[in-house]
Amino acid sequence: MGAYTTLLVFAAEGEEGIKLLARWLAWAQRWRIAEFLKLARRIRSHKEGIEARLRHRMSNGRVETTNSPIQLLTRSAHGFQSPISLMVPPARAYLLQGVARGQ
């Protein structure tokens, strides 16, 4: 089982991936290796989200891709005296996103 199944969990999708995850968690529990038990506890605490990812194949990558430039531009506006300085960075980010997509 072990590392090979761990790789298969995220290579597989849907119910097959969920079954492999359950098998890996059972394997980790049986072997009682401290690091695996710690990882299994962490996986169980996030199991609902992991199963949703396996079922729906969705991630928050696109949101994070958009959020990062906005955060950077917002930080660059600190220190300015007017509220308009906080409104300009999101507008610049919107324009940058359009340029990045070739629009």
N, C-alpha and C positions, 0 to 999 in steps of 0.2 A: 504494500500500500504506500505509505510514506510520501516522499517528495514527488514521485511520479503522479500519484493521484492528486496532489496539490496542484500540479500544473494542469491536469485534466479538468479540474473544477472550473477554472476560468477559461479554458479552451472550449469546454462544452457550454451549451446554452439551455435555457428552459428547465424543464423538469429533470433532465439528465444531469445537469450541473448541480441542481439542488440535491439530488440523490447522492452524487459523488461527494458533495460537501458534508452531508450527513454521515457518509461512510468514513470520511477523513476525521470528522469530529469524534466518532466512536473509536477509531483507531488511536487517536491521540489520547483519549481517555484510558484505553486499555494499557498503553505503553507507559503511562505515568512519568514521562520525561518532563521535568519542570518547565522547560522552555515551551514545549508543545502544549502543556496544560495552560500556561499563561496565554499563549496565542489562541487556544480553543476558547478560553473565557472571553477574550477580546472579540473573537468572531461571533460568539453567541450573543454578546451585548449589541452587536450590529447586524445580527442575522436577518432581521426584517429588510433592511436596506440592501444587503448582499443578495438576498433572494429576489428582491424587486429588480436589481440590476441583471441578474441571470435570466429572469423572466422577460423583461422588457427591452433589454439591450440599450438602455439609456444612461447617459452620464451628465454631469454638470459641467463638462469641459467647455462648451460654448459659452455658458454664463461666465465662467471664470476667465475665458479669453476676453470677453467684453469688460468685465469688472476690473481687471488689472490695469489697463490704460486709464480708466476713469479714476481709480485710486491714485495713480501716479500724477495725473493732471490736477486732482484735488489737492494733493500735497504741495504741488508747485504753486498753488494759489495762496497758501498760507503766508501771512505777513502783509498782505495787501489790505488797504484801509476800507474799501467799499465792498458791499455785498455782491456787486456785479462780478468781482473777481472769482467768486465761487460758482457763478452761473456760466462763465466762459469755459472752464475746463470740460464740463459735460458736452457743451456744444462742439468744442474742438474734438473731443473723443468721438462724437457722432460723425463728424466730418472725416476723421481718420479712419473710422470703420468703413465708411463709404469708399474712401480711396483705396483701402486695403482690398476691398472686394472688386475694385476696378469699375466702380460706378461713376 
